[in-house]
């Protein structure tokens, strides 16, 4: 959830099924007509000209449809944002690029509407116990956050308020958006797309289930309560409902803030190590992973600020609406691939990829080996063998420089230069979300400009004593 104060607000959100479907249907039909006209007039052009015009039309179509989605707010915008993050295997680049612009929308709902929700949900008497700031500190597609103070003891808290009607509109919105993409000829329906669409549906229902999020928040707080590197807000059940989560306000700076950048190298590296280890605990020990890589879900609490009770910097973890549980059946081959990559066992990496069903034994051996090598290269900062590390990725103490290494870009180029793309299957939906989490962790560490070798941390989880 964005922590910038929203620049504009609206008095209501269209959540009525009829008016939302009507808006989306009109947009889809108009876009479909434009695309049909374009294809008819583009038929007699040269192939190169046709390709250029088609890409330009896709881009134009996508921008038009994203503008229409943005006008509706609520779960439609969230669905678009999720498709931008996880739809690169199903949608053209022009579509995902346009959908990414939805992430910048921070329109909030005006205070009178939010106040009505609070009174209806927790009651006027409970609300009277609090002094609530009418200006939101964060706004997103499904709801917004307001700071508050409890009068009797001065406790600072935050109220995450879901927009009215959003939860009830999830299914109809998702169906309408999918139909819009189809009518506009931006995506072809098939088993993989439908399977992925159902995963988005399940994820959306989890995100609007505030009772589930409150329980998950408390579960993570309990699991991490002894680890002084992390802070998880405490849920306040007396002010929480199906559509409101009340929790303690936990201060901290954004990950990319000047205050965090000014920390000494050693402290930034310790924060990076903490983030990496948390990911491994989620993956190896808990089987429950926060899959939303949005940096708005994290804060850095600097140790030597006034009022701090110890001398350790902390990562504040916020927003547990996107936590996913993974089965042992899925995690076993994932962990096999990680262990095999660490041990340099290419054949075992390939076996794991085949088990996960995004590699196939029908592929040429050279393609399998190349794909396996690309997978192994993702573990570069965690490797035993550091002889392949680029010089610019190593500091004078022999430590890995996560930001300077430019690893994600190098891996992407390595894959693009090979024949992988001609054979690559759409990965299982679980792997898509897990992959996004890994990229998010790596990016988090890179933004901190951390410098450390991750081998020791990984080894503790691969070979527990």
Secondary structure, 3 states (H helix, E strand, C coil): CCCCCCCCEECCCCCCHHHHHHHHHHHHHHHHHHHHHHHHHHCCCCHHHHHHHHHHHHHHHHHHHHHHHHHHCHHHHHHHHHHHHHCCCCCCHHHHHHHHHHHHCCCEECHHHHHHHHHHHHCHHHHHCEEECCCCCEECCCEEEEEEEECCCCCEEEEEEECCCCHHHHHHHHHHHHHHHHHCCCCCCCHHHHHHHHHHHHHHHHHHCHHHHHHHHHHHHHHHCCCCCEEECCECHHHCCCCEEEEECCCCECCCCHHHHCCCHHHHHHHHHHHHHHHHHHHHHHCEEECCCCHHHEEEECCCCCCCCCCCCEEEECCCCCEEECCHHHHHHHHHHHHHHHHCCHHHHHHHHHHCCCCCCCCCHHHHHHHHHHHHHCCHHHCCCCCCCCHHHECCCCCEEHHHHCHHHHHHHHHHCCCHHHHCCCCCHHHHHHHHHHHHHHHHHHHCCCECCCHHHHHHHHCCC
